[in-house]
Amino acid sequence: MANLNALTEFIKSGNRSKATKLTQEALDAGEVPQGILDAMVVGMDVVGERFKCNEIFVPEMLIAARAMKEAMAILEPALVKTGYKPIATAVIGTVQGDLHDIGKNLVSMMWKGASFNVVDLGVNVPAEKFVAAIKEHNATLVGLSALLTTTMPAMQTVMDAIRAEDFVGVKVLIGGAPITQNYADQIGADAFAADAASAVDAARKLLAN
């Protein structure tokens, strides 16, 4: 039997080589893919909590998320064969006019680590592209990012476009350096997240309602 507790620790410490090696060993030993995934998710949850408590910072989160990403690449084919389905499909992007992507990339990786299927549209994304992606992927969660105060109005444009479509069950979460809960309320977003770890918690709460 593979040591899944060790896999959790390798994810937490961001040890990509050992995380991927142990993931493959666990599969070869006949471990249930869902159990392997659960061990990874526990690791990422701990990383998120440590970040929120200021025990670690963005670089450490990125390292852990990359370890998770590489281990998931090995695990995913086995998961698919078992009929595994992600919690939900999320579309994420930095709004039009804004080319910043570090925060958006981190949220994307954290969501993937929390068992979401993530469609990353990149940066400088117009409203119509968000709408098209929601339709194409049957997404129920949308993440909007902006780092500049000058691009904040683009979030309102995306919100208006999404609401105009009358999507059923689609929740929108926004974030970025200048974004506040008041602004989220102002434009009608469903939630605001101050950081990537909070974005995981917020997404889970939104989809549980």
N, C-alpha and C positions, 0 to 999 in steps of 0.2 A: 504493500500500500504506500502511495506517495504521501509525503508530509505536507498536507494542505495548510497547516499552520505556518510552515516555513514559507509557503507561497505568499501568504498574507504579509509576512514580514518583508519579503523581497519586494513586493509592491510598495509597501510603506517606505522602504529605504530607497526605492527607485533603482534597484539592481536589475537592470534589463537582461543581462546575460543569464543570471541565475533564475530569474522569473520565467523567461522563455524556456530554459532547459528543464525546469521543474514542471512546467505546464505540459511539455511533450512527454516527460517521464510519467506524469499522472495519467495522461491519455493512454500511453503504452501499457500502463499497469491496469487499465480497465476502470479507472475512476469515472464516476458519472459526470458528464460535462457540466451539468447544472451545479454540482457540488464544487467543481473547480472554479466556475464563475462566481459562486457565492463567496469563496475564499478571497478572490480578487476584489470583489465589491466591498467586503469588510475592510480590506486594506485601504481602499480609496476613501471610504467613509471616515476612517481614522485620520487620514491625511487631511480631509476637509475640516474635521473638528479641530485638529491641531492648528490649522491655518486660521480658523476663526478665533482661536485663543491666542493668536500671535506667537505660537511656539515655533512655527516655520513660516517661510515667506514664499513669494511667487516662484523663485527658482526651484525650491524643493518640491513645490506642487507640480511644476512642469516635468521634473525628473520622474516623479512617481507616475504621473499621467502617461508619460512616454513608455514607461515599463509596462503599464497596464495595456496600452495600445498594442505593443509588440506581442505581449502574451496573448491578447485577444485575437490577434491575427492567426495564431496557431490554433486557438480553441474554437474559433468561429465555425469552421467547416463541420466539426463534430457536433456543435450545438445545433446547427441547421438540420443535420440528419435526425436529431431527436424531436424535431418539430418545435424547437424553442422559438418563442416570439418575444421581442423586446417589450418593455413596459408601454412604450408609445413611440411614435415617430415625431421628431422635432426638426423644425427648419430654423436655421440660425444664420445671421449675417450682420455685417456692419452697414448701416444705412447709407443711402446715396450721398455723395460728397465727402465721405469720410473714408480714409485709407488705413486706419489703424486696426490692427488685428490681434494683438497679443492677448487682450482680455477676452475677445471673442473666441480665439483658439483655445484658451484655457477652459472656458465654459464648455466648449464643444467636447474637449477631451474628458472633462469631469462628467458630463452627461453620458458620454459613451461608457465611462467607467461605472456609471450607476444603472446600466442596462437599458439605456435609451438608444433607439436607432436615430442617428443624427445626420441630417442633410445640411452640409455647410456650403452656403452660397458665396462665401468670400466677403470681399469688401466692396464699397461703393455700389450697393445693391439697390436698384429702384423698386418702388412699391409693387409694380406689376410683376416683378420677378418673384417676390415673396408670395403673392397671390397664386401665381402659376405653380410654384413649388408645393404649396399647400394642397392644391388640387391634384397635382401629379402623384404626390407621395401619400395622400390621405393623412396629412399631418394633423395632430391635435395640439401641438405646442409650437409656439413661435418665439424665438429669441431675437431681440433687436439690440444692437450695440451702437454707441456713439461716444467718441472721446472729446469731440469739439462742441462748444456751445453753439457754434454756427450751424452745426448739422442736426441739432436737436429737433428743429421743426420737421425734418424728414421723417422722424418717428411718428409725428402726427399724421403725415401724409400716408404712411404705411397703415396706421391704425384705421384711418378713414377708408382706405381701399379694402382692408380686410372686413371691416364692419359692413361695407356696401355689398359684400358678397353673401351676407347672411349665413356664414358657415355655422354649422351646429357643433358645439363642443370644443371649438378652437380657442385655446387660451394664449394670451400674449404676455411675455415677461420681458422687461426692458432693464438695461443697465449700462454703466459707463461712468467715467469720472465726474461729469457734470450732472448726472441724473439723480433725482431724488424721488422719494415716495410721493411728494406733492406733485411733481411733474407727471408721474405715472397716473395719479388720480386725475390730473388735468386733461390728459389726452385719452383717458379711458382704458389704459392698459390694465391687465388683470393682476399684475404683480411687479414689484421692483426688487432687484437683488444688488446688494452693494459689492459683492465679490463672487468668485466662481463657486466657492463652497456653499454660500447662501443660495446660489442659483440652483443647486441640486435640491436643497431642502424646499425651496419655493416651487420648483417644478413638480416635485412629488406631492406637495400639498394641493397645488392647482388641479392636478389630474385625479386626486382622491375625492375632490368635491363633485 
